[in-house]
């Protein structure tokens, strides 16, 4: 997924879960924020959706929002 995001010109990914292969992810020109890491491969449960609101914790991300992130956290600017 991260490789495809990088090829499509995405700046980064926010994952409401864990990622694997964190060393490889660190070598990409792509920012990745996740709750943690895990060695187990994920299960595929569906194709997903486009332009649907996503809530992580107390924050809802909506189409048109701008997200800025660094090592200290994530900030959402409403579109």
N, C-alpha and C positions, 0 to 999 in steps of 0.2 A: 504494500500500500504506500509506504513512504517513498519508494523509488518512483512509482507512478505519479505521486504528488509532485515530486521534484521535477520530473520530465514535463509535467503540465504547467510549470511555473509557479506553483504554490509557494508561499513564504513559510508556511508551517502547518502543523497539525496539533490539535488539542484532543487528547484521548481521555475519556472518562473511564479509565481502566488501566491495565498494565500493558507494557510493550515487551517484546523480546528482542534480542540482538541489539542491545543498546550501544555496543561499541561500533557496530556498522552504522547505526542511525547517527551517531556522533560524527561520522565521516562524511555525511551528506551535507549539501548546501541547503539545509531545511531545518527550521526550528521544530522541535518536538517537545511538547509538555504532556506528561502522563502522571498518573497517580503512583506508579512504581514500575518495577520490572518483574518478569517471571520467565522461567525457562520453557514452559509448556506452550505449544502451538495453540492458537485460538481456534475455536469452532466457527464455521461460517453458518450464519442463521438467516441470511437474506441479502437482497441487493441494496437496501437502504432507501433513503428518500432525499429529495432535493428541495431546498428552500423551506424546510420545516423548522420551527423553533426547537432548540435543544436546551434543556436545563441541566446544569451541573452545579450541584450545591444550591446556593441561593441566586444564581445568575442564569438568566435566559438569554441565549444567543439567537439573534434573528437575522434573516437575510438583510443585507445593507449595513449591518453593524461593522465597525472596524475594531480589530483586536490588536493590542500591542502587548508583547510579553518579553521578559528578560529572566535572568536567573532568580529574581526575587518574586515574580508573580505575573499575573495576567490582568489587564485592564480592558474593559469593553467601552467603546464610544458608540453611542446610539446613532444609527444612520438617519 
